[in-house]
Amino acid sequence: MNPRGKPWYRFIRWAARYLFFGALGGMRSEDSQKVPMEGPVILAPVHFSYLDPMIVSCGTARAVSFMAKKELFEVFGLGWLIRSLDAFPVERGAGDSAAIRHAIEMLQQGRALILFPEGTRGDGKTLGPITPGVAMLARRTGAKIVPVGVVGTQVAWPKHQKRPRRHRTKVIYGDPFTYEEATAGLGEKEKRTAFAEYLSQRLIELCARGGLILALPPKSTDD
């Protein structure tokens, strides 16, 4: 498989980057070369907006797939389009085992996948708590994790706003790492906390590079 994607994927990526985002004021991609062009990769971006899967996909030459909430596949036209771009549905809040198995299979095939570690869109001011999904998939598949900062989408199309507005956006890719590198020398319970804290800090730093200062998520009270 071509790591840059099929011709249809590359055409839609070009149209989204230069026509769609161009109409919104333009987008900038920084350090896209840090995304490995081979092997299993999880791109783990912050999440503020419906625009985030699109901008993360447009900013890198690596073809990526992504989970999308099941309801989007029921929207006329949109469902066909995102399926044609290798998106697959997930039923949020239901522990969708079929979607998880599909994600594992894709990574085991050496694919690249966007997974939002916060799980849902935030307010663009505070990083949400890191859910266990990214860590679980990275641990089971050995995938490289690329943290991704996204700046501007929280203004262009924030949560609860009906349609996007003009605002320049930016996507910043960080250095890849593995689950084992982030949790080396720790016990299993400590690893879960350490991974979440490590990824949170990387995302905070990347967004700060782009001019967006995010507050850290509240610390877990679990023992």
C-alpha positions in Angstrom: 0.0 0.0 0.0 1.2 3.5 -0.8 1.9 5.3 2.5 0.7 8.5 0.9 -2.7 7.0 0.2 -4.8 6.2 -2.9 -5.3 8.9 -5.6 -8.8 9.7 -4.3 -7.4 10.2 -0.8 -4.6 12.5 -2.0 -7.1 14.5 -4.1 -9.5 15.1 -1.2 -6.5 16.0 1.1 -5.3 18.5 -1.5 -8.8 20.0 -1.9 -9.4 20.2 1.9 -6.0 21.8 2.6 -5.9 24.4 -0.2 -9.6 25.0 -1.0 -11.5 24.4 2.2 -8.9 25.6 4.7 -7.8 28.3 2.2 -11.4 29.7 2.3 -11.1 29.7 6.2 -8.0 31.8 6.1 -5.4 29.1 5.5 -3.6 26.4 7.5 0.0 25.8 8.4 1.7 22.5 9.1 4.9 22.3 11.2 7.3 19.3 11.6 5.2 16.9 9.5 8.4 15.0 8.7 8.2 13.7 12.2 5.3 11.4 11.2 6.9 8.0 10.3 6.0 7.0 6.7 6.2 3.3 7.6 4.9 1.1 10.3 2.0 1.4 12.7 1.5 5.0 13.9 -1.1 6.6 16.2 -1.5 10.3 15.7 -2.8 11.7 19.1 -4.0 15.2 18.7 -5.8 17.6 21.0 -9.5 17.9 20.2 -11.5 21.1 20.1 -13.4 21.0 16.8 -15.0 19.1 14.0 -12.1 20.4 11.9 -9.4 18.5 13.8 -9.5 15.2 12.0 -9.3 17.1 8.7 -6.4 19.4 9.6 -4.4 16.6 11.2 -4.9 14.5 8.0 -4.1 17.5 5.7 -0.9 18.4 7.4 1.0 15.2 6.8 2.0 13.2 3.7 1.2 9.9 5.5 -2.3 8.6 4.7 -4.2 8.3 7.9 -7.5 6.7 9.0 -9.7 7.7 11.9 -12.6 6.7 14.1 -15.7 8.9 13.8 -18.9 8.8 15.9 -21.5 6.5 14.3 -24.0 9.4 13.8 -21.8 11.0 11.2 -22.0 8.0 9.0 -25.8 8.4 8.9 -25.6 12.0 7.4 -26.4 11.9 3.7 -23.3 12.3 1.6 -20.9 12.7 4.5 -21.1 9.0 5.5 -20.1 7.9 2.0 -17.3 10.5 1.9 -15.6 9.6 5.2 -15.9 5.9 4.5 -14.2 6.5 1.2 -11.4 8.1 3.2 -11.0 5.0 5.4 -12.9 6.3 8.4 -14.8 3.8 10.5 -17.6 4.2 13.0 -17.4 4.0 16.8 -20.3 4.1 19.2 -19.1 6.4 21.9 -19.8 5.6 25.5 -20.7 2.0 24.7 -17.2 0.3 24.8 -17.5 -0.5 21.1 -15.4 -3.7 20.9 -15.9 -4.0 17.1 -14.3 -0.5 16.6 -11.5 -1.4 19.0 -10.8 -4.7 17.2 -10.8 -2.9 13.8 -8.3 -0.3 15.1 -6.0 -3.0 16.4 -6.2 -4.8 13.0 -5.3 -1.6 11.1 -2.3 -0.9 13.3 -1.2 -4.5 13.0 -1.3 -4.1 9.3 1.2 -1.1 9.6 -1.4 1.6 9.1 -1.6 5.1 10.6 -4.6 6.1 12.7 -5.8 9.3 14.3 -7.1 8.7 17.9 -8.1 11.6 20.1 -6.7 10.9 23.5 -9.3 13.1 25.2 -12.1 11.2 23.6 -14.3 14.2 22.9 -14.1 17.8 22.0 -12.9 20.2 24.6 -13.4 24.0 25.2 -10.0 25.1 23.7 -8.8 26.3 27.1 -8.2 23.1 29.2 -6.7 19.8 28.0 -9.2 17.1 28.9 -8.2 14.0 30.8 -6.4 11.3 28.8 -8.6 8.3 28.3 -7.0 4.8 28.3 -7.6 4.0 24.6 -4.4 5.3 23.1 -2.2 3.7 25.7 -4.0 0.3 25.3 -3.7 0.3 21.5 -0.1 1.4 21.6 0.8 -1.2 24.2 -0.9 -4.0 22.3 0.4 -3.1 18.8 3.8 -1.5 19.5 2.7 1.5 17.4 4.6 4.8 17.5 2.6 7.6 19.0 2.9 11.1 17.5 1.5 13.9 19.7 -0.2 16.6 17.7 -0.9 20.2 18.7 -3.8 21.9 16.9 -4.2 25.7 17.1 -7.0 27.9 15.7 -9.7 25.3 15.2 -11.0 26.2 18.7 -11.8 29.6 17.1 -12.7 28.6 13.6 -15.3 26.0 14.7 -15.6 25.6 18.4 -17.9 23.2 20.2 -21.6 24.3 20.0 -21.0 26.6 17.0 -23.2 25.6 14.0 -20.7 26.4 11.2 -17.1 27.4 10.7 -15.8 30.9 10.4 -12.6 32.4 9.0 -9.6 31.9 11.2 -6.1 30.8 10.3 -5.2 27.4 11.8 -2.0 25.4 12.5 -1.1 21.8 13.2 2.2 20.9 14.9 3.5 17.3 15.0 5.7 16.2 17.8 8.5 13.6 18.2 7.2 10.0 18.0 7.5 7.7 21.0 6.4 4.3 22.1 4.3 3.2 25.1 7.4 1.5 26.6 9.6 4.5 26.2 7.1 6.7 28.1 6.7 4.1 30.9 10.1 2.4 31.2 10.9 1.0 34.7 7.4 1.4 36.1 4.9 -1.0 37.5 1.7 -1.7 35.5 -0.5 0.7 37.5 2.1 3.4 37.5 2.5 3.0 33.7 -1.1 4.1 33.1 -0.7 7.3 35.1 2.8 8.0 33.7 1.7 7.6 30.1 -1.3 10.0 30.5 0.9 12.6 32.2 3.6 12.3 29.6 1.2 12.6 26.7 -0.6 15.5 28.3 2.7 17.4 28.8 3.7 16.9 25.2 0.3 18.1 23.9 0.5 21.2 26.2 4.0 22.0 24.9 3.0 21.6 21.2 0.0 23.9 21.6 2.1 26.4 23.4 4.6 26.5 20.5 1.6 27.5 18.3 0.5 30.2 20.7 -2.3 28.4 22.5 -1.8 28.1 26.3 -3.8 25.2 27.7 -4.4 24.4 31.4 -3.5 20.9 32.5 -6.3 18.5 33.1 -7.3 17.9 36.8 -5.2 15.2 38.5 -6.8 11.8 39.1 -7.8 11.1 42.7 -7.3 7.3 42.2 -4.9 5.6 44.5 
